[in-house]
């Protein structure tokens, strides 16, 4: 472990002179530890530098507004800000990414001047010298991190702009997707093997339910990477999956807290926690789904053909559940490009029913030890309001079923993962009798594999082709291979118009 703490400060947190002062007070209390500070471009309730730069690239004259935002910080604090330098760099920008990066670039330089003027030995680092980015399809991703820039022991605080880096080959400035400054902090903290990565946001931490649905939801003290990923998928947007994946692999803890309320310790994101204290950490709700209930037939090719249909029409499946002869499939409404999708679907499959305008509500917690009883408790609580439920349960399976539990962090964001897994079983001529999903896991049931040798061979094949984090296998309910799968979420499809009432009812029941 290195001797660094890494901090990331949001654009609104440090988008004002008062925000700079809050940051100074925080660092004055942490003089003994070397720090890296990653900053976002300044933002206020009415204006964001990044958006103004984006509008500038599209031809709108926003330069004066951008300068006013920086001067609203520099003038009260008496920091030297040369507006002519920014005007020159704006006019010289050759690409949109080069222009957008200027917000973080100048913010980092301004904060460095401010810290040095107030007794903190700070050094500005150009993100282009640290973050190496490569293009992957239509996305820019971090390829590598150069940490030699942080080797000076005489520097108390290194300050770097988030959101951008450079292509190692061409030297071209490239920006990262939305949340790119969070990602910059994540990759630097992991690369330095930091003591902690503190993400300083406007919120006081991670809440057990979104304030959109529950006004008085409590702030969590501790949550695992897996749990926060699942809450984020379900609408509790604090950290995106990409902005914590490097720290997760390096097992660097993340703290999410408010710079405006330093007395609050915020929420600590850890690899493991004591689940006995709080089995369930939160309830997430996300609108905008359609659920199809399909009558399955006995063909071995049923599941691959089902998933192939959605793939052909560019629809990524979010959830699948199997209950006896009914398979339910949930997907986001916005992915459907044709109004006659149900008619097209009915030509190939027996459609039992269709439910538009639904919400998915997830009960999240790695302390869920008995998912069947938890599901029954929710079904009783919500009476007839649940249209479908999802979890690694495979309800209705007969004895003798071998179930492969495949888990991968971020699986639900990987387009086509479910189809690839079902195609793999088809390729090996192993008929699937049922599939159920959680947010980041898939349970596949078959009657074919009975011996430990067969199971080990299939598990190795799945691991090689699909590269999941975990594979565990049960037969007749007994663990055959791997660790028993920890149930971390159960998801329910409900009417979209009832989501607020339902999340509140579940919150009162479990908290």
DRENKEKOL-610137 format. One line per field, with one value per residue (C-alpha): residue number from 0; x, y, z. Coordinates in nm, 3 decimals. Layout:
N
num = NUM, ...
xx = X, ...
yy = Y, ...
zz = Z, ...
This chain:
511
num = 0, 1, 2, 3, 4, 5, 6, 7, 8, 9, 10, 11, 12, 13, 14, 15, 16, 17, 18, 19, 20, 21, 22, 23, 24, 25, 26, 27, 28, 29, 30, 31, 32, 33, 34, 35, 36, 37, 38, 39, 40, 41, 42, 43, 44, 45, 46, 47, 48, 49, 50, 51, 52, 53, 54, 55, 56, 57, 58, 59, 60, 61, 62, 63, 64, 65, 66, 67, 68, 69, 70, 71, 72, 73, 74, 75, 76, 77, 78, 79, 80, 81, 82, 83, 84, 85, 86, 87, 88, 89, 90, 91, 92, 93, 94, 95, 96, 97, 98, 99, 100, 101, 102, 103, 104, 105, 106, 107, 108, 109, 110, 111, 112, 113, 114, 115, 116, 117, 118, 119, 120, 121, 122, 123, 124, 125, 126, 127, 128, 129, 130, 131, 132, 133, 134, 135, 136, 137, 138, 139, 140, 141, 142, 143, 144, 145, 146, 147, 148, 149, 150, 151, 152, 153, 154, 155, 156, 157, 158, 159, 160, 161, 162, 163, 164, 165, 166, 167, 168, 169, 170, 171, 172, 173, 174, 175, 176, 177, 178, 179, 180, 181, 182, 183, 184, 185, 186, 187, 188, 189, 190, 191, 192, 193, 194, 195, 196, 197, 198, 199, 200, 201, 202, 203, 204, 205, 206, 207, 208, 209, 210, 211, 212, 213, 214, 215, 216, 217, 218, 219, 220, 221, 222, 223, 224, 225, 226, 227, 228, 229, 230, 231, 232, 233, 234, 235, 236, 237, 238, 239, 240, 241, 242, 243, 244, 245, 246, 247, 248, 249, 250, 251, 252, 253, 254, 255, 256, 257, 258, 259, 260, 261, 262, 263, 264, 265, 266, 267, 268, 269, 270, 271, 272, 273, 274, 275, 276, 277, 278, 279, 280, 281, 282, 283, 284, 285, 286, 287, 288, 289, 290, 291, 292, 293, 294, 295, 296, 297, 298, 299, 300, 301, 302, 303, 304, 305, 306, 307, 308, 309, 310, 311, 312, 313, 314, 315, 316, 317, 318, 319, 320, 321, 322, 323, 324, 325, 326, 327, 328, 329, 330, 331, 332, 333, 334, 335, 336, 337, 338, 339, 340, 341, 342, 343, 344, 345, 346, 347, 348, 349, 350, 351, 352, 353, 354, 355, 356, 357, 358, 359, 360, 361, 362, 363, 364, 365, 366, 367, 368, 369, 370, 371, 372, 373, 374, 375, 376, 377, 378, 379, 380, 381, 382, 383, 384, 385, 386, 387, 388, 389, 390, 391, 392, 393, 394, 395, 396, 397, 398, 399, 400, 401, 402, 403, 404, 405, 406, 407, 408, 409, 410, 411, 412, 413, 414, 415, 416, 417, 418, 419, 420, 421, 422, 423, 424, 425, 426, 427, 428, 429, 430, 431, 432, 433, 434, 435, 436, 437, 438, 439, 440, 441, 442, 443, 444, 445, 446, 447, 448, 449, 450, 451, 452, 453, 454, 455, 456, 457, 458, 459, 460, 461, 462, 463, 464, 465, 466, 467, 468, 469, 470, 471, 472, 473, 474, 475, 476, 477, 478, 479, 480, 481, 482, 483, 484, 485, 486, 487, 488, 489, 490, 491, 492, 493, 494, 495, 496, 497, 498, 499, 500, 501, 502, 503, 504, 505, 506, 507, 508, 509, 510
xx = 0.000, 0.128, 0.117, -0.131, -0.488, -0.673, -0.956, -1.197, -1.389, -1.704, -1.768, -2.043, -1.848, -1.557, -1.736, -1.735, -1.487, -1.650, -1.594, -1.221, -1.215, -1.388, -1.127, -0.846, -0.985, -1.006, -0.645, -0.512, -0.632, -0.447, -0.094, 0.090, -0.039, 0.051, -0.256, -0.371, -0.667, -0.869, -1.100, -1.397, -1.468, -1.650, -2.028, -2.307, -2.681, -2.730, -2.411, -2.157, -1.826, -1.828, -2.172, -2.070, -1.761, -1.978, -2.207, -1.899, -1.789, -2.133, -2.089, -2.244, -2.031, -2.005, -1.648, -1.749, -1.976, -1.693, -1.456, -1.714, -1.744, -1.369, -1.353, -1.635, -1.388, -1.055, -1.151, -1.291, -0.991, -0.743, -0.595, -0.413, -0.631, -0.520, -0.835, -0.634, -0.466, -0.802, -0.934, -0.625, -0.658, -1.031, -0.961, -0.674, -0.865, -0.859, -1.104, -1.410, -1.230, -0.940, -1.186, -1.388, -1.073, -0.999, -1.257, -1.075, -0.733, -0.784, -0.971, -0.673, -0.429, -0.643, -0.682, -0.305, -0.236, -0.490, -0.346, 0.010, -0.095, -0.243, 0.046, -0.022, 0.274, 0.086, 0.190, -0.023, -0.002, -0.129, -0.375, -0.236, 0.092, -0.085, -0.397, -0.343, -0.666, -0.749, -1.052, -1.266, -1.542, -1.729, -1.601, -1.282, -1.144, -0.845, -0.565, -0.296, -0.185, 0.162, 0.231, 0.592, 0.457, 0.362, 0.704, 0.820, 0.816, 0.842, 0.498, 0.205, -0.074, -0.072, -0.363, -0.486, -0.785, -1.024, -1.222, -0.939, -0.606, -0.411, -0.378, -0.030, 0.044, -0.085, -0.075, -0.431, -0.636, -0.929, -1.211, -1.383, -1.759, -2.000, -1.860, -1.507, -1.360, -1.486, -1.318, -0.991, -0.993, -1.071, -0.785, -0.529, -0.628, -0.604, -0.273, -0.120, -0.268, -0.403, -0.504, -0.844, -1.020, -1.253, -1.513, -1.633, -1.981, -2.274, -2.459, -2.365, -2.320, -2.514, -2.873, -3.077, -3.332, -3.344, -3.477, -3.701, -3.907, -3.821, -3.764, -3.610, -3.402, -3.094, -2.736, -2.544, -2.223, -2.085, -2.170, -1.991, -1.884, -2.135, -2.420, -2.345, -2.324, -2.671, -2.817, -2.666, -2.821, -3.157, -3.152, -2.951, -2.694, -2.394, -2.105, -2.118, -1.986, -1.692, -1.593, -1.520, -1.406, -1.030, -1.050, -1.265, -0.999, -0.723, -0.938, -0.898, -1.187, -1.392, -1.555, -1.844, -1.914, -1.994, -1.733, -2.005, -2.061, -1.714, -1.850, -2.037, -1.825, -2.023, -2.044, -1.751, -1.749, -1.560, -1.491, -1.661, -1.869, -2.039, -2.377, -2.525, -2.555, -2.760, -2.856, -3.033, -2.873, -3.117, -3.408, -3.363, -3.634, -3.602, -3.882, -3.933, -3.957, -4.168, -4.220, -4.321, -4.452, -4.376, -4.499, -4.187, -4.175, -3.955, -3.712, -3.346, -3.303, -3.580, -3.362, -3.095, -3.372, -3.552, -3.242, -3.152, -3.486, -3.411, -3.059, -3.185, -3.403, -3.129, -3.298, -3.077, -3.250, -3.231, -3.399, -3.515, -3.720, -3.841, -4.147, -4.269, -4.378, -4.363, -4.054, -4.065, -3.833, -3.781, -3.623, -3.615, -3.889, -3.650, -3.468, -3.775, -3.751, -4.063, -4.417, -4.511, -4.245, -4.510, -4.662, -4.319, -4.250, -4.583, -4.493, -4.206, -4.314, -4.630, -4.689, -4.889, -4.908, -4.737, -4.695, -4.569, -4.476, -4.339, -4.072, -3.814, -3.773, -3.473, -3.418, -3.038, -2.817, -2.552, -2.704, -3.008, -2.973, -3.318, -3.438, -3.751, -3.886, -3.782, -3.961, -4.270, -4.261, -4.254, -4.528, -4.750, -4.665, -4.745, -5.037, -5.121, -4.904, -4.607, -4.623, -4.296, -4.001, -3.637, -3.361, -3.134, -3.427, -3.533, -3.871, -4.053, -3.743, -3.766, -3.521, -3.218, -3.155, -2.795, -2.776, -2.477, -2.455, -2.248, -2.161, -1.973, -1.943, -2.108, -2.260, -2.589, -2.409, -2.249, -2.471, -2.525, -2.377, -2.696, -2.722, -2.355, -2.403, -2.714, -2.538, -2.251, -2.487, -2.639, -2.292, -2.215, -2.560, -2.669, -3.043, -3.140, -3.455, -3.460, -3.279, -3.316, -3.116, -3.026, -2.862, -2.515, -2.566, -2.730, -2.854, -2.879, -3.054, -3.005, -3.081, -2.783, -2.484, -2.491, -2.130, -1.867, -1.643, -1.911, -1.973, -1.602, -1.556, -1.853, -1.746, -1.397, -1.552, -1.775, -1.484, -1.265, -1.529, -1.724, -1.458, -1.698, -1.586, -1.748, -1.899, -2.073, -2.271, -2.544, -2.721, -3.035, -2.973, -2.633, -2.315, -2.097, -1.840, -1.727, -1.859, -2.232, -2.369, -2.442, -2.784, -2.747, -3.071, -3.427, -3.608, -3.980, -4.165, -4.448, -4.663, -4.458, -4.724, -4.701, -4.323, -4.307, -4.575, -4.417, -4.059, -4.189, -4.383, -4.080, -3.856, -4.089, -4.100, -3.726, -3.579
yy = 0.000, 0.347, 0.651, 0.839, 0.944, 1.031, 1.287, 1.381, 1.707, 1.764, 2.070, 2.204, 2.130, 2.344, 2.565, 2.863, 3.055, 2.902, 2.556, 2.631, 2.734, 2.411, 2.213, 2.407, 2.338, 1.967, 1.950, 2.162, 1.884, 1.619, 1.754, 1.430, 1.229, 1.291, 1.354, 1.355, 1.583, 1.522, 1.810, 1.861, 2.180, 2.451, 2.433, 2.627, 2.572, 2.768, 2.713, 2.437, 2.513, 2.180, 2.249, 2.603, 2.465, 2.212, 2.491, 2.689, 2.404, 2.404, 2.770, 2.961, 3.241, 3.136, 3.247, 3.544, 3.321, 3.071, 3.348, 3.493, 3.155, 3.134, 3.499, 3.442, 3.211, 3.387, 3.748, 3.692, 3.472, 3.710, 3.431, 3.528, 3.418, 3.534, 3.533, 3.601, 3.260, 3.085, 3.287, 3.190, 2.820, 2.822, 2.976, 2.733, 2.411, 2.185, 1.920, 1.913, 1.696, 1.940, 2.222, 2.033, 1.941, 2.309, 2.326, 2.069, 2.190, 2.548, 2.443, 2.228, 2.514, 2.762, 2.532, 2.467, 2.843, 2.877, 2.591, 2.718, 3.068, 2.918, 2.706, 2.375, 2.264, 2.178, 2.088, 2.092, 1.783, 1.776, 1.486, 1.426, 1.317, 1.066, 0.923, 0.721, 0.677, 0.458, 0.442, 0.129, 0.144, 0.466, 0.498, 0.631, 0.415, 0.441, 0.222, 0.288, 0.531, 0.687, 0.736, 0.863, 1.219, 1.159, 1.047, 1.381, 1.336, 1.713, 1.777, 1.761, 1.768, 1.690, 1.848, 1.705, 1.771, 1.483, 1.378, 1.381, 1.231, 1.166, 0.898, 0.752, 0.714, 1.039, 1.262, 1.370, 1.499, 1.267, 1.299, 1.021, 0.946, 1.108, 1.078, 1.090, 1.282, 1.012, 0.757, 0.955, 0.945, 0.573, 0.475, 0.695, 0.565, 0.205, 0.262, 0.422, 0.150, 0.439, 0.418, 0.551, 0.724, 0.999, 1.119, 1.459, 1.521, 1.748, 1.466, 1.346, 0.984, 0.694, 0.664, 0.347, 0.475, 0.759, 1.087, 1.095, 0.822, 0.834, 1.178, 1.058, 0.762, 0.715, 0.753, 0.423, 0.391, 0.103, -0.078, -0.329, -0.268, -0.524, -0.359, -0.008, -0.133, -0.284, 0.026, 0.237, 0.014, 0.052, 0.431, 0.534, 0.724, 0.817, 0.631, 0.472, 0.120, 0.239, 0.490, 0.225, -0.080, -0.012, 0.046, -0.264, -0.480, -0.319, -0.346, 0.026, 0.151, 0.444, 0.704, 0.907, 1.219, 1.587, 1.862, 2.096, 1.887, 1.767, 1.663, 1.375, 1.068, 0.970, 0.616, 0.378, 0.141, -0.178, -0.521, -0.702, -0.593, -0.746, -0.845, -0.944, -0.578, -0.484, -0.768, -0.532, -0.196, -0.035, -0.026, 0.097, 0.182, 0.246, 0.336, 0.271, -0.106, -0.352, -0.712, -0.992, -1.321, -1.606, -1.966, -2.174, -2.490, -2.797, -2.720, -2.723, -2.411, -2.213, -1.983, -1.913, -1.837, -1.615, -1.408, -1.403, -1.238, -0.947, -0.922, -0.896, -0.600, -0.431, -0.485, -0.557, -0.773, -0.656, -0.941, -1.297, -1.518, -1.879, -2.006, -2.350, -2.303, -1.919, -1.713, -1.339, -1.094, -0.732, -0.465, -0.085, 0.082, 0.323, 0.038, -0.058, 0.104, -0.054, -0.020, -0.365, -0.548, -0.755, -0.865, -0.966, -1.149, -1.338, -1.480, -1.674, -1.733, -1.790, -1.457, -1.501, -1.131, -0.797, -0.522, -0.178, 0.115, -0.083, -0.010, -0.248, -0.225, -0.404, -0.506, -0.499, -0.655, -0.926, -1.039, -1.193, -1.554, -1.687, -1.531, -1.742, -1.616, -1.257, -1.280, -1.423, -1.140, -0.878, -1.051, -1.053, -0.689, -0.571, -0.809, -0.823, -0.529, -0.748, -0.848, -1.047, -1.116, -1.189, -1.353, -1.660, -1.874, -2.083, -2.141, -2.455, -2.654, -3.025, -3.221, -3.340, -2.995, -2.881, -2.502, -2.297, -1.957, -1.718, -1.383, -1.087, -0.731, -0.505, -0.797, -0.616, -0.340, -0.584, -0.610, -0.969, -1.147, -1.346, -1.458, -1.560, -1.777, -1.948, -2.001, -2.164, -2.421, -2.480, -2.524, -2.798, -2.954, -2.903, -2.818, -2.533, -2.590, -2.249, -1.918, -1.657, -1.338, -1.081, -0.751, -0.901, -1.277, -1.548, -1.886, -2.155, -2.487, -2.819, -3.188, -3.312, -3.278, -3.525, -3.612, -3.390, -3.449, -3.321, -3.017, -2.930, -2.960, -2.731, -2.479, -2.458, -2.404, -2.122, -1.960, -1.966, -1.831, -1.590, -1.482, -1.431, -1.337, -1.640, -1.974, -2.190, -2.505, -2.678, -3.008, -3.109, -2.796, -2.923, -2.730, -2.917, -2.656, -2.308, -2.102, -2.088, -1.793, -1.496, -1.356, -0.980, -0.862, -0.961, -0.751, -0.695, -0.554, -0.319, -0.054, 0.258, 0.488, 0.307, 0.309, 0.584, 0.424, 0.077, 0.187, 0.370, 0.065, -0.162, 0.089, 0.094, -0.286, -0.352, -0.048
zz = 0.000, -0.092, 0.135, -0.085, -0.035, -0.355, -0.361, -0.636, -0.603, -0.808, -1.021, -0.795, -0.474, -0.592, -0.842, -0.606, -0.390, -0.081, -0.227, -0.256, 0.110, 0.214, 0.025, 0.191, 0.539, 0.459, 0.342, 0.631, 0.861, 0.659, 0.629, 0.708, 0.410, 0.046, -0.162, -0.522, -0.595, -0.912, -1.004, -1.232, -1.427, -1.228, -1.217, -1.049, -1.025, -1.348, -1.551, -1.611, -1.781, -1.968, -2.117, -2.211, -2.388, -2.569, -2.686, -2.793, -3.018, -3.180, -3.274, -2.984, -2.835, -2.469, -2.397, -2.181, -1.968, -1.915, -1.810, -1.570, -1.397, -1.341, -1.230, -0.981, -0.805, -0.865, -0.784, -0.429, -0.345, -0.515, -0.729, -1.046, -1.337, -1.682, -1.892, -2.209, -2.171, -2.159, -2.453, -2.653, -2.572, -2.656, -2.996, -3.066, -2.985, -3.292, -3.172, -2.949, -2.693, -2.677, -2.613, -2.349, -2.155, -2.087, -1.806, -1.591, -1.711, -1.588, -1.274, -1.168, -1.226, -1.035, -0.734, -0.733, -0.711, -0.430, -0.222, -0.258, -0.151, 0.165, 0.287, 0.105, -0.110, -0.428, -0.780, -1.093, -1.314, -1.672, -1.703, -2.052, -1.889, -1.662, -1.827, -2.144, -2.340, -2.638, -2.862, -2.835, -3.092, -3.029, -2.672, -2.520, -2.238, -2.004, -2.132, -1.870, -1.599, -1.565, -1.192, -1.208, -1.196, -0.831, -0.704, -0.556, -0.173, -0.119, -0.266, -0.029, -0.289, -0.660, -0.849, -1.178, -1.399, -1.447, -1.754, -2.009, -2.111, -2.428, -2.691, -2.635, -3.005, -3.153, -2.846, -2.924, -2.629, -2.563, -2.311, -2.116, -2.108, -1.863, -1.510, -1.652, -1.358, -1.120, -1.348, -1.342, -0.961, -0.967, -1.198, -1.020, -0.674, -0.795, -0.976, -0.666, -0.441, -0.235, 0.129, 0.030, -0.259, -0.130, -0.377, -0.256, -0.390, -0.319, -0.140, 0.209, 0.101, -0.041, 0.076, 0.131, -0.122, -0.368, -0.219, -0.527, -0.359, 0.014, 0.168, 0.495, 0.374, 0.593, 0.475, 0.473, 0.672, 0.466, 0.144, -0.078, -0.437, -0.552, -0.361, -0.482, -0.840, -0.804, -0.639, -0.919, -1.186, -1.014, -1.016, -0.705, -0.914, -0.701, -0.864, -1.207, -1.254, -1.467, -1.200, -0.937, -1.134, -1.102, -0.725, -0.690, -0.859, -0.648, -0.331, -0.258, -0.039, -0.166, 0.058, -0.082, 0.124, 0.106, 0.098, 0.220, 0.535, 0.645, 0.986, 0.818, 0.750, 0.441, 0.305, 0.280, -0.021, 0.068, -0.074, 0.215, 0.515, 0.818, 0.671, 1.007, 1.110, 0.805, 0.568, 0.326, 0.240, 0.004, -0.236, -0.589, -0.841, -1.212, -1.454, -1.822, -1.877, -2.070, -1.956, -2.190, -2.052, -2.290, -2.290, -2.336, -2.543, -2.509, -2.790, -2.685, -2.895, -2.721, -2.508, -2.776, -3.027, -2.775, -2.706, -3.075, -3.152, -2.919, -3.054, -3.413, -3.318, -3.114, -2.776, -2.476, -2.214, -1.852, -1.663, -1.729, -1.500, -1.533, -1.349, -1.462, -1.825, -1.826, -1.906, -1.838, -2.013, -1.907, -2.126, -2.144, -2.347, -2.515, -2.689, -2.893, -3.235, -3.388, -3.263, -3.395, -3.193, -3.012, -3.344, -3.472, -3.147, -3.162, -3.504, -3.347, -2.986, -2.782, -2.610, -2.290, -2.200, -2.243, -1.980, -2.092, -1.869, -1.578, -1.318, -1.175, -0.797, -0.646, -0.285, -0.247, 0.020, 0.038, 0.366, 0.195, 0.312, 0.228, -0.100, -0.119, 0.214, 0.133, -0.201, -0.032, 0.222, -0.055, -0.254, 0.055, 0.129, -0.223, -0.270, -0.644, -0.751, -0.855, -1.222, -1.229, -1.001, -1.075, -0.878, -0.872, -0.763, -1.065, -0.908, -1.015, -1.112, -1.050, -0.838, -1.027, -1.175, -1.208, -1.181, -1.298, -1.124, -1.335, -1.181, -1.327, -1.200, -1.457, -1.651, -1.696, -1.884, -2.131, -2.434, -2.549, -2.246, -2.185, -2.546, -2.556, -2.248, -2.388, -2.724, -2.537, -2.387, -2.732, -2.880, -2.627, -2.687, -2.329, -2.316, -2.084, -1.881, -1.712, -1.679, -1.406, -1.355, -1.095, -1.182, -1.227, -1.233, -1.440, -1.317, -1.585, -1.515, -1.697, -1.637, -1.839, -1.606, -1.321, -1.235, -1.081, -1.383, -1.623, -1.407, -1.376, -1.753, -1.828, -1.563, -1.714, -2.059, -1.931, -1.750, -2.060, -2.297, -2.075, -1.820, -1.526, -1.177, -1.013, -1.115, -0.859, -0.933, -0.733, -0.801, -0.613, -0.408, -0.291, -0.367, -0.615, -0.712, -0.607, -0.319, -0.263, -0.451, -0.227, -0.316, -0.335, -0.494, -0.575, -0.834, -0.885, -1.187, -1.086, -1.249, -1.318, -1.174, -0.837, -0.795, -0.529, -0.314, -0.349, -0.269, 0.041, 0.154, 0.110, 0.289, 0.590, 0.589, 0.577, 0.751
